[in-house]
Amino acid sequence: MFASVRQYTINPGQDRIGEAARDVQGGLGPILSQAPGFVAYYVLDAGNNTVVAISVFESQAAEEAAERAALDWIRQHMASLASCPPRIAAGEVIAHEAK
């Protein structure tokens, strides 16, 4: 498995985190979940205008293909919400637990 973690700083404003969540749930989530190799996608409200997105795919190639497919959506929707490009960490999953 391969995972990526993206940390976005959302521009301050009334319910901007809620707006980002609704946009992602209705737009980006379905794009990613339909991609080959998709395992899971989570978005966290980390406080202080910070949103963290975690995506898990069966392989790095699957994650990279999904990222390319979602790039236009991200540019159109996150550019107006985020104050800067996300911080990204990605790598092979070396341990996990699930129920």
N, CA, C and O of each residue as an XYZ file, in Angstrom:
396
protein
N       0.842     -1.185      0.000
C       0.000      0.000      0.000
C       0.880      1.238      0.000
O       2.026      1.215      0.449
N       0.314      2.314     -0.514
C       1.008      3.593     -0.606
C       0.063      4.672     -0.099
O      -1.117      4.666     -0.449
N       0.550      5.583      0.704
C      -0.285      6.642      1.268
C       0.345      8.001      1.043
O       1.567      8.136      0.975
N      -0.510      9.007      0.927
C      -0.032     10.381      0.882
C      -0.832     11.204      1.877
O      -2.018     10.965      2.103
N      -0.154     12.177      2.461
C      -0.764     13.072      3.437
C      -0.512     14.492      2.952
O       0.630     14.888      2.720
N      -1.586     15.250      2.803
C      -1.479     16.637      2.351
C      -2.069     17.548      3.419
O      -3.193     17.344      3.878
N      -1.294     18.549      3.803
C      -1.745     19.498      4.821
C      -1.983     20.848      4.167
O      -1.064     21.457      3.620
N      -3.229     21.311      4.230
C      -3.619     22.587      3.642
C      -3.885     23.604      4.742
O      -4.493     23.270      5.758
N      -3.438     24.832      4.551
C      -3.809     25.929      5.423
C      -4.932     26.674      4.707
O      -4.734     27.229      3.626
N      -6.103     26.677      5.319
C      -7.294     27.270      4.718
C      -7.354     28.752      5.086
O      -7.102     29.129      6.230
N      -7.692     29.588      4.097
C      -7.850     31.013      4.352
C      -8.901     31.228      5.428
O      -9.943     30.573      5.412
N      -8.645     32.139      6.365
C      -9.628     32.397      7.417
C     -10.935     32.923      6.824
O     -10.944     33.573      5.778
N     -12.000     32.637      7.493
C     -13.310     33.119      7.076
C     -14.388     32.244      7.665
O     -14.132     31.124      8.105
N     -15.580     32.762      7.668
C     -16.703     32.047      8.247
C     -16.941     30.734      7.507
O     -17.200     30.732      6.303
N     -16.854     29.641      8.215
C     -17.137     28.290      7.737
C     -16.322     27.883      6.518
O     -16.809     27.113      5.689
N     -15.097     28.377      6.387
C     -14.248     27.966      5.257
C     -13.879     26.482      5.349
O     -13.753     25.808      4.327
N     -13.707     25.977      6.572
C     -13.408     24.552      6.745
C     -14.621     23.733      6.295
O     -14.464     22.723      5.609
N     -15.808     24.156      6.669
C     -17.029     23.472      6.245
C     -17.193     23.510      4.738
O     -17.612     22.528      4.126
N     -16.862     24.646      4.141
C     -16.927     24.773      2.687
C     -15.951     23.797      2.021
O     -16.302     23.127      1.050
N     -14.742     23.723      2.542
C     -13.749     22.798      1.996
C     -14.239     21.360      2.129
O     -14.098     20.570      1.197
N     -14.815     21.015      3.285
C     -15.309     19.652      3.516
C     -16.421     19.299      2.537
O     -16.422     18.206      1.971
N     -17.361     20.206      2.334
C     -18.458     19.952      1.394
C     -17.938     19.790     -0.029
O     -18.377     18.905     -0.762
N     -16.999     20.652     -0.414
C     -16.425     20.566     -1.765
C     -15.714     19.231     -1.979
O     -15.879     18.582     -3.012
N     -14.926     18.840     -0.988
C     -14.170     17.593     -1.109
C     -15.119     16.394     -1.127
O     -14.963     15.485     -1.943
N     -16.094     16.395     -0.234
C     -17.031     15.271     -0.153
C     -17.807     15.101     -1.458
O     -18.039     13.976     -1.900
N     -18.204     16.199     -2.069
C     -19.003     16.124     -3.279
C     -18.212     16.071     -4.573
O     -18.756     15.699     -5.613
N     -16.933     16.437     -4.529
C     -16.152     16.525     -5.753
C     -14.934     15.628     -5.792
O     -14.861     14.700     -6.597
N     -13.985     15.903     -4.930
C     -12.728     15.163     -4.966
C     -12.881     13.729     -4.473
O     -12.298     12.810     -5.049
N     -13.647     13.535     -3.430
C     -13.853     12.193     -2.890
C     -14.318     11.197     -3.945
O     -13.720     10.130     -4.083
N     -15.381     11.522     -4.699
C     -15.828     10.598     -5.746
C     -14.786     10.357     -6.843
O     -14.697      9.249     -7.373
N     -14.006     11.371     -7.186
C     -12.956     11.191     -8.204
C     -11.943     10.167     -7.713
O     -11.584      9.241     -8.441
N     -11.484     10.337     -6.476
C     -10.482      9.428     -5.933
C     -11.036      8.022     -5.727
O     -10.366      7.036     -6.036
N     -12.259      7.929     -5.205
C     -12.811      6.611     -4.880
C     -13.073      5.764     -6.118
O     -13.163      4.540     -6.020
N     -13.196      6.394     -7.274
C     -13.428      5.650     -8.513
C     -12.120      5.282     -9.221
O     -12.132      4.564    -10.220
N     -11.013      5.770     -8.706
C      -9.721      5.503     -9.342
C      -9.278      4.057     -9.079
O      -9.497      3.530     -7.988
N      -8.665      3.425    -10.066
C      -8.133      2.070     -9.853
C      -7.112      2.066     -8.709
O      -6.275      2.964     -8.610
N      -7.192      1.060     -7.862
C      -6.249      0.930     -6.756
C      -6.627      1.715     -5.517
O      -5.876      1.706     -4.542
N      -7.774      2.400     -5.521
C      -8.209      3.178     -4.363
C      -8.468      2.271     -3.174
O      -9.073      1.208     -3.315
N      -8.003      2.695     -1.987
C      -8.265      1.975     -0.748
C      -9.103      2.835      0.196
O     -10.149      2.391      0.670
N      -8.652      4.068      0.474
C      -9.355      4.915      1.442
C      -8.961      6.375      1.252
O      -7.906      6.683      0.699
N      -9.837      7.271      1.727
C      -9.563      8.705      1.694
C     -10.183      9.312      2.938
O     -11.351      9.065      3.238
N      -9.410     10.105      3.662
C      -9.867     10.755      4.895
C      -9.485     12.225      4.845
O      -8.428     12.584      4.326
N     -10.346     13.068      5.383
C     -10.028     14.488      5.516
C     -10.289     14.866      6.972
O     -11.354     14.589      7.523
N      -9.285     15.507      7.581
C      -9.359     15.873      8.991
C      -9.362     17.374      9.172
O      -8.630     18.087      8.485
N     -10.180     17.863     10.091
C     -10.080     19.247     10.538
C      -9.059     19.238     11.663
O      -9.365     18.800     12.773
N      -7.856     19.712     11.393
C      -6.766     19.669     12.366
C      -6.697     20.924     13.239
O      -5.758     21.091     14.018
N      -7.688     21.799     13.107
C      -7.709     23.018     13.906
C      -6.830     24.104     13.305
O      -6.029     23.834     12.410
N      -6.977     25.319     13.790
C      -6.181     26.462     13.342
C      -6.177     26.617     11.822
O      -5.130     26.852     11.218
N      -7.367     26.484     11.203
C      -7.510     26.625      9.748
C      -6.666     25.624      8.964
O      -6.212     25.923      7.859
N      -6.458     24.449      9.527
C      -5.662     23.418      8.871
C      -6.530     22.211      8.556
O      -7.264     21.710      9.409
N      -6.431     21.755      7.312
C      -7.116     20.547      6.864
C      -6.051     19.563      6.393
O      -5.133     19.931      5.660
N      -6.183     18.322      6.816
C      -5.238     17.277      6.428
C      -6.008     16.218      5.643
O      -7.030     15.710      6.105
N      -5.507     15.892      4.457
C      -6.112     14.860      3.615
C      -5.170     13.671      3.534
O      -3.982     13.825      3.251
N      -5.710     12.481      3.785
C      -4.929     11.251      3.747
C      -5.555     10.342      2.697
O      -6.739     10.014      2.775
N      -4.761      9.941      1.725
C      -5.264      9.014      0.716
C      -4.400      7.759      0.719
O      -3.182      7.822      0.880
N      -5.062      6.620      0.538
C      -4.381      5.329      0.553
C      -4.754      4.583     -0.728
O      -5.928      4.469     -1.081
N      -3.740      4.085     -1.403
C      -3.927      3.338     -2.642
C      -3.131      2.049     -2.571
O      -2.257      1.894     -1.718
N      -3.436      1.127     -3.469
C      -2.749     -0.165     -3.490
C      -1.283     -0.032     -3.878
O      -0.470     -0.873     -3.494
N      -0.926      1.011     -4.633
C       0.460      1.184     -5.076
C       0.760      2.653     -5.313
O      -0.151      3.476     -5.394
N       2.025      2.974     -5.423
C       2.431      4.336     -5.734
C       1.925      4.735     -7.120
O       1.483      5.866     -7.318
N       1.989      3.818     -8.067
C       1.511      4.122     -9.421
C       0.027      4.465     -9.409
O      -0.398      5.381    -10.114
N      -0.767      3.749     -8.623
C      -2.204      4.037     -8.531
C      -2.443      5.406     -7.894
O      -3.316      6.155     -8.332
N      -1.670      5.728     -6.866
C      -1.811      7.035     -6.210
C      -1.447      8.152     -7.171
O      -2.152      9.158     -7.242
N      -0.371      7.996     -7.903
C       0.065      9.029     -8.840
C      -0.936      9.208     -9.975
O      -1.167     10.335    -10.412
N      -1.530      8.131    -10.461
C      -2.538      8.227    -11.520
C      -3.784      8.947    -11.007
O      -4.357      9.775    -11.716
N      -4.203      8.639     -9.792
C      -5.365      9.307     -9.206
C      -5.085     10.790     -8.993
O      -5.956     11.630     -9.217
N      -3.877     11.107     -8.563
C      -3.484     12.507     -8.363
C      -3.576     13.276     -9.674
O      -4.092     14.393     -9.701
N      -3.080     12.689    -10.760
C      -3.172     13.351    -12.071
C      -4.631     13.561    -12.475
O      -4.987     14.608    -13.017
N      -5.478     12.554    -12.206
C      -6.893     12.652    -12.565
C      -7.595     13.736    -11.749
O      -8.538     14.359    -12.236
N      -7.148     13.965    -10.520
C      -7.807     14.917     -9.633
C      -7.195     16.318     -9.679
O      -7.744     17.246     -9.085
N      -6.077     16.483    -10.369
C      -5.334     17.741    -10.333
C      -6.155     18.949    -10.768
O      -6.077     19.997    -10.127
N      -6.934     18.834    -11.829
C      -7.763     19.964    -12.267
C      -8.766     20.357    -11.193
O      -8.974     21.540    -10.926
N      -9.385     19.352    -10.580
C     -10.354     19.650     -9.514
C      -9.663     20.375     -8.367
O     -10.190     21.357     -7.845
N      -8.513     19.907     -7.982
C      -7.772     20.516     -6.873
C      -7.421     21.965     -7.210
O      -7.596     22.852     -6.374
N      -6.935     22.211     -8.411
C      -6.594     23.583     -8.822
C      -7.815     24.494     -8.801
O      -7.722     25.641     -8.363
N      -8.951     24.000     -9.267
C     -10.162     24.820     -9.346
C     -10.771     25.103     -7.985
O     -11.279     26.200     -7.753
N     -10.728     24.125     -7.075
C     -11.448     24.278     -5.812
C     -10.579     24.625     -4.612
O     -11.009     25.386     -3.745
N      -9.386     24.093     -4.543
C      -8.558     24.350     -3.367
C      -7.778     25.651     -3.475
O      -7.403     26.226     -2.453
N      -7.523     26.132     -4.692
C      -6.748     27.372     -4.855
C      -7.428     28.544     -4.169
O      -6.755     29.394     -3.587
N      -8.758     28.601     -4.230
C      -9.467     29.723     -3.617
C      -9.617     29.551     -2.106
O      -9.862     30.525     -1.395
N      -9.473     28.338     -1.617
C      -9.640     28.078     -0.184
C      -8.319     28.070      0.576
O      -8.265     28.483      1.735
N      -7.261     27.604     -0.069
C      -5.976     27.441      0.614
C      -5.086     28.646      0.381
O      -5.059     29.217     -0.709
N      -4.356     29.023      1.423
C      -3.503     30.207      1.332
C      -2.146     29.911      0.706
O      -1.423     30.839      0.343
N      -1.787     28.634      0.573
C      -0.512     28.253     -0.034
C      -0.616     26.796     -0.492
O      -1.554     26.095     -0.113
N       0.330     26.342     -1.297
C       0.306     24.932     -1.703
C       0.401     24.022     -0.476
O       0.952     24.422      0.549
N      -0.131     22.805     -0.574
C      -0.097     21.916      0.590
C       1.305     21.401      0.875
O       2.154     21.316     -0.012
N       1.519     21.062      2.131
C       2.714     20.300      2.502
C       2.367     18.847      2.247
O       1.293     18.389      2.638
N       3.260     18.116      1.597
C       2.961     16.748      1.188
C       3.999     15.784      1.744
O       5.203     16.033      1.680
N       3.509     14.686      2.287
C       4.357     13.561      2.676
C       3.729     12.326      2.048
O       2.512     12.152      2.114
N       4.532     11.475      1.447
C       4.004     10.286      0.801
C       5.015      9.157      0.924
O       6.222      9.387      0.989
N       4.501      7.936      0.954
C       5.402      6.810      1.018
C       4.693      5.487      1.140
O       3.471      5.418      1.275
N       5.488      4.439      1.089
C       4.976      3.082      1.220
C       4.487      2.885      2.657
O       5.169      3.278      3.603
N       3.322      2.285      2.821
C       2.796      1.974      4.143
C       3.610      0.797      4.682
O       3.638     -0.271      4.071
N       4.266      0.991      5.818
C       5.123     -0.064      6.362
C       4.498     -0.790      7.555
O       5.010     -1.822      7.989
N       3.395     -0.257      8.087
C       2.649     -0.928      9.150
C       1.248     -0.336      9.173
O       1.053      0.852      8.917
N       0.277     -1.187      9.483
C      -1.089     -0.680      9.608
C      -1.950     -1.652     10.394
O      -1.628     -2.834     10.512
N      -3.030     -1.148     10.921
C      -4.057     -1.934     11.593
C      -5.399     -1.410     11.110
O      -5.557     -0.208     10.894
N      -6.340     -2.280     10.946
C      -7.694     -1.870     10.562
C      -8.680     -2.833     11.187
O      -8.356     -3.989     11.457
N      -9.875     -2.350     11.412
C     -10.907     -3.198     11.979
C     -11.931     -3.506     10.944
O     -12.898     -4.215     11.222
